[in-house]
Every structure is written in structure tokens, then in C-alpha cells.
Amino acid sequence: MKKLQIAFLFLSFLCFNSCGFYSFTGADIGSAESFYVNYFQNNAPIVEPGIDRTFTFTLSDLIQNQTSLNLATNAANADLIYEGEIVDYYIAPQTATSDNVAAQNRITIVILCRFTNKTIADGSADFEKRFSFYVDIEGTAQPVGAVLNGAIEEIYERITQDIFQESLANW
């Protein structure tokens, strides 16, 4: 009976000990302790007010919520740096009715992101890449107010997850 208790204790120890190396988000932060998200300027031909600020905060919140990294006050003090700009934002008709009216409109946002990992000296983890996503809305719905905010929120959720996966997930 005593051997069974020792074996159970040993297996329990191994299980709890191994949990320290696993992340449910799949993030691999390595030796990094901090990150900085620089302001993502809106350089799109069509400027929708506020989407640049919203994106910057959305990306910062996602990284804080899914890692143990601390938010640095400037890039010089950060191990991981995210920067870039919104390069495109547009609304385009996707399908038409028999009356030549849009039955569905597509809101698309394209973001150029530059990621720098200062903990890896050779720069092998750094990248500069475009991320984009779109949401289709009904043609009768005006892309303003709650409809636009909901679409932008959905687009940013997808783009920030893609950036997170590209920069911190080693799958």
C-alpha cells in the first residue's frame, strides 16, 4: 500500500511539475519579460476615425491577457516590439440584387505589422507582414454606429490573433 502511495505521489509531482512549461495559448515568450505596442498610424486612403487607436489597444490587450509579459512604457525598454500601420480600409459591394443595388457589402482592413524580438540576437524571429480580414454586412445596413463597430471588432479580433500566432506561437 505504501508503494502505491509513493507511486501516486511521484506521478502527481510529475504532472504538476510539467504544467509550468505549458501554455494554454500556445505562446512561447522565451526569455522575454516585456513588450511594447507602438501606435499603429492609419495610412489608409480612406480614413475612418479612431480605428488606429482601437487597433493599438486591442493588440496590446490581447498580448497582456494571453501572456505573462509586462507592458513597457517605450520601445527601448521592451524585449518584444510591435509596430506598423493600417495600410488599407475599404467598403466594397459583394453581391447585387436585380435592381443593381448591393445586397451585401464587405468591410476590409489591412494592417502592416513589424515585429522585433530583441532577445534573439540573429533576428530570426523578426518579421514584417501584412495581415487582413473582412466582414460582410447586409447591403441595407449602413456601415456606421453599432454595425461598423461590430464589424471592426470582429476584424480586429481575427487580425490580432493572427499577429499573436505569427509572433509568439511556435506550432
Secondary structure, 3 states (H helix, E strand, C coil): CHHHHHHHHHHHHHHHHHHHHCCCCCECCCCCCEEEECCCEECCCCCCCCHHHHHHHHHHHHHHHHCCCEECCCHHHCCEEEEEEEEEEEEEEEEECCCCCEEEEEEEEEEEEEEEECCCCCCCCCEEEEEEEEEEEECCCCCCHHHHHHHHHHHHHHHHHHHHHHHHECC
